[in-house]
Amino acid sequence: MASVTGLRQLRRERHLTLEAVALLGGVDTATVSRLERGLARPRPETTVRLAQALGISVRRMTELLTPVEEAVG
């Protein structure tokens, strides 16, 4: 099992690349990658920028950034 966040699922559903989300949110691509993998916790302003960029509420973004287990293999 690997830890991932709902941000990855949302990004894939919207057919966006890591680079596109990073550009829209004004953050580094590596930051989005770490957030998706549950390896980092975003600063409040990052959460707000990503939520605005993706057209979702800050509350929903916070929920999406909570790591969950994903089956690997």
Order of alpha helices (4+ residues) and beta strands (2+ residues): beta-alpha-alpha-alpha-alpha-alpha-beta
